[in-house]
């Protein structure tokens, strides 16, 4: 679907609450964009509705390009829950595009993490918050546990927090705040 500044909020941000939305920022004059488009369209179609493709003409919608820091095209950004969770720039091979989309359509990082922690018995204190998607409570607990942890446990806490940052996306306020706090606590 073609998306404009006027329809972006509904077609991408709101829709990404129920299904990952991949936004292809492109322009008519862009040769690599013309190469990537059929690859993206085929890969999305193969996933049968597990992911949605939206296209933004950067020439017609420069404010969206500025808002999402599009400096080169094609630029593809994946949205989940209103946030950019992954992206790439340039024309990729069909295999690389498939891998990118598979990363969005599989179980979420937080779901995999919850399963892993439940199975291993590690950090039972954060299982409830993770199950409820209360990431702030989980991150706060992990950060509090970091202070008295031995080096091996500190590394495991760091891994878990980085995994949650990946789930939230780089621009999410919790990622920004807790990444800074984690770095301060570790170094």
N, C-alpha and C positions, 0 to 999 in steps of 0.2 A: 504494500500500500504506500502511496505517496503521502508524506506528512509535511505540514507547513508549521510555521510558528503558531498559527491559530489553533491547529489541531494536535500539536505535540503533547500537551498536557494530558489530554484524554487518550490519544492513540498510543502513546508510549509510556508516560509516567503512570497513569492509572491502570492501564492494561498490564503493565509489568508486575502488578500485585498478584496476578493470577497465572501468568505465563511469561517466560523470558522473552523480551523483545530485543531483537538485534536491529540496530539502526545503521544503515549504510549512508554515510555522508559522501556525496558524489557531485560531479558537474558534467555537463554535456561535452565539454571540450577535453575531458580527462580520458586519455587512452587506457591506462591501467584500470580505471573505473569500469570501462566497457568490457574489459576482460574478466573482471571480478563478478560483475552482475549475474551472468548466467550460472557461474559456479555457486554463488550464494543462493540464488533462487532454487536451483536443483537440490542443494543440500538441505535447505529449509523444507522444501516439498517432500523430500524423502523422510522427514521426521514427523509427518502427518499431524501437524497442529501442536507439537510439543514446544515449538518456538515460532515466533512471529517475526516477519521481516518488514521493516519500515525503511523507506528511502527518503532522504532529505537532500534536495538540490541546494548546495551551498551558495550558489549564485543568487538564487531566489530567496534564501533564508539566512542571510549573513548573521543575524542576531543569534540563531541557534549554533552556528559555527563558533561564534565568540563565546557563548555561554559554556559550550562543551570543549573549548580549547582545541578546535580542529585547525591544525597548522599545515597538514598535508592530506591529500586525498588519493585514493579512497581511504577513508578512516571509518572503521567499523567498531561500534561500541555496543556492548551488551548491557541491558538494563534488567534488574530484578528489584522488586519492591521500590521502584522509583530512583534507584541508585545505579551508577555505572559500576559493574562488577568485573568486567574484563573488556579488552579492546585490542585491536591491531591496526597497523597502518600499512598500506600497500596491497598489491594483488598477491594473494596466496594460492598455493596449489589446492586442488580439490581435497587432497588428503589432509592438509593443514586446516582448511575451512571445516571439514568434517570433525576433526579433533576439537577445534574451537567450539563448535556447536554441541558436541557430545559432552564437553565440560559444563555446559549450561543445562542440558536436559537430564543428566544423571541426578542422583540424589544430591542434595545440598551438602556442602562441607560440614555444616553444623549437624546434619543428620548422621553423616558418616562418623563424625567425632563423637556424638552421643552414643552410637552403637559401639564404637571402639572403647570408650571409657566404661560403659556398662559391662562390657565383656571382660575387660582387664581389671575392673574394680578400682581403678585410679580415680582420684578426685570425686568421691561420691557426693560431696557437698555442692558440686555444680551441675549434677545430672538434672535436678528439678528445674533450675533456671534455664538450662539449655533446652529441655523439653518444652518449656513455656516460651521459648525464644526471648527470654529476658537476658539479653547479652550483657547489659550493663551490670547486672547483679553477678553474673558469672565472671566477667572481667575484673570487677572490684574484688571479689573473693580471691581470684588467682593472684592479683597484684598484692593483696594483703599477705598471702601465703609465701610470696617470693622472698620476703625479708629474712626469714629464718631457715630457708631451704638450703640443702647441700647443693653442690654444683650440678649434679645429675638432675635433681628435681628442678632446679632453676632453669635448666635447658628445656626440660619437658614443659614447664609452665610457659616458657617463651614460645615453644612450638605451638602449644594450644592457643595462646593469645594471637599469634600470627595467623593461624588457621581461621580464627574468628574474624580477624581484620579482613581476610580474603573474602569471607562470606558477606560481610557488611559492605565491602567496596572501599576504595581508597579515599573517597570524598565524604564518607559518612562521619558525622560529628563524633561518634564513639570511637571510630578508628583513629581520627585525628587526635583526640584527647588521650586515649589509652596508649597509643603508640608512643607518644611523647613521654607519658608517665612510665611506661615500660623501659624505654631507653634510659631515663634518669635512674630508675631503680637498678638496672643492670650495670650501668657504667658510672 
